[in-house]
Amino acid sequence: MMSSITVQDAVILHLNRYSNRRPNEFSMPFDTTQDGIAAALGITRGHVSLELKKLSKKGSIGSIIAHTPNSKRKRITYYLKPQGMSAVPAIAEIMRIERITEESIFIGYSFPDEVKRDPWKMKAMKEIEKAAAVLGSGQSSPAIIHLTLAIKELAAAGGDRS
């Protein structure tokens, strides 16, 4: 069965984790940037950008340029507006009915910050997770393919982008 939780819903849920913080230009979490959201959801930054534009047009989110930890420059960060916050209970109810866990939506929450900040390392970690899942089902050949892809992504993360 396909989940009825959309990427926009997932973005709202993710930003809701930071809704207790008032948006300010002095300090916002890395996870409220496009890169942070992409890492948490396990999708591309480009996809996040498209969904953020749609949510912004709906009035569900706002943005602010702010400092983020371990960054030398300010970045665009995102936060939920009241309209976005009002959508959270309905999304949570869909998750409850469909028995969708946060772990199934937020693939990147378990990754270290160093990995979250590097898309090549994120891809490698996802391939390693796929390999582990396939190995758990007793299939070694597909696991080898996933591990090979992970090694290529880690090589790219190290600067060898060939």
Secondary structure, 3 states (H helix, E strand, C coil): CCCCCCHHHHHHHHHHCCCCCCCCCCCCCHHHEHHHHHHHHCCCHHHHHHHHHHHHHHCCEEEEEECCCCCCCCEEEEEECHHHHHHHHHHHHHHHHHCCCHHHHCHHHHCCHHHHCCHHHHHHHHHHHHHHHHHHCCCHHHHHHHHHHHHHHHHHHCCCCC
